[in-house]
C-alpha cells in the first residue's frame, strides 16, 4: 500500500565546480539553489513541497555549501525535527546521488532544487505510479502538448518517440540498492541529445537509432534499457506539463516566476 511506504527524498542542490551561476551572481548569493523565485528561494520551495508529500519520510539535501541552505527557515525547521539532513555534494551527478543514498532507506525519490513548479500532489502522483508499476527505477516525463499548455516558452527541448514527444521532469525513482545502478545511466547517457556516443555506451547502438529516429515507443526503449541493466526501469508519464519546467537559465527563471505569480500573487516585495 502507498501509505505504508516510507520514501527517502533526495534533493540535488549542488553547484558546478569553480563556476558561479549567472542567476546566483545576479541575486548576490553563493549558489543557484538559494536564488529567490517570486520571493522564495528555490531550495526552500522544493523542500517545503517534498515535506508535504505523505509518502515521504526522511529528506536529504545533497549540497556543496550546506550552510546557506540550512539557514532557510523551512530547512532549519525540518533539521530541528530530525527529518532533514545533508549529504556531501560531489562534482558529478552520479557520485552526488551515491553520496545522498549512503545508508538511506529505500525507495528513493530524487528531485532537483530548481524544480520550483512541482507540487506535493505531483510528487505523490509520481510515487504512486512507480509503486503501482513495481518499478525498479523510473524517470518522470511530461508530454510536449502539456508542457506547451503550461507555458509556450517553458521548455525548448523534447525527446521524440513513436508515441509522442516528451520532456524530462527531473523526478527519478530508485527502489532498492540494486537499482541504484540506474544512476550510471546519468554518467554515461545523461546528455542524450548532445552526446550520442554516451548513449551508445550506456544503452547500445540500436537503442540510439530508435531514440534518434523516433521509431520506438518510450516504453520499448526503457524495456531495452531494463534488459541491459537487469532491473525494471520505466518511463512515468505525469499529468501536468508544469512539472517539466525548471529554472535552468534567465528564460526559464522568467517563465517560472510568471507562473508562480499567477498561483500565489506577487511575493517579490514581501
WOJO-V170518 format. One line per field, one symbol per residue. ss: DSSP state (H for helix, E for strand, - for the rest). psi: psi as a letter, one per 30 degrees, with the letter a starting at -180 (. if undefined). burial: + if it has 24 or more other ideal C-beta (glycine too) atoms within 12 Angstrom, else -. Layout:
ss=???
psi=???
burial=???
//
This chain:
ss=-HHH--EEEEEE---------HHHHHH----HHH-EE--EEHHHHHHHHHH----EEEEEEEE--HHHHH--HHHHHHHH---EEEEE----HHHHHHHHH------EEEEE-------HHHHHHHHHHHHH----EEEEEEEHHHHHHH--------EEE--EEEEEEEEEEE---HHHHHHHHHHHH------HHHHHHHH-HHHHHHHHH----HHHHHHHHHHHH---EEEEE---HHHH-----HHHHHHHHHHHHHHH------
psi=keffkjkkkkjjhalkkgkkkeeeeefhlflefgkkjhfkkeeeeeeeeefgkefkckkkkjleifeeeffkeeeeeeeefgfklklkklgleeeeeeeffkglkllkkkllfgiffkleeeeeeeeeeeeefhkellkklkkeeeeeeekfgekfklkkleglklkkghklkjfleeffffffefefgeieeeiffefeeefleeeeeeeefhflleeeeeeeeeeefgljkkkjklfkfffgjljeaeefeeeeeeeeeeefljgff.
burial=----+++++++++++-----+-++--+-++++++++++-++++++++++++-+-++++++++++++-+++-+-++--++---+++++-++--++-++++++--+-+++++++++++++++-++++++++++---++++++++++-++--++--++--++++---+++++++++++---++++++++-+++-+------+--++---++-++----+-++-++-+++-++-++++++++++++++++++---++-++++++----------
//
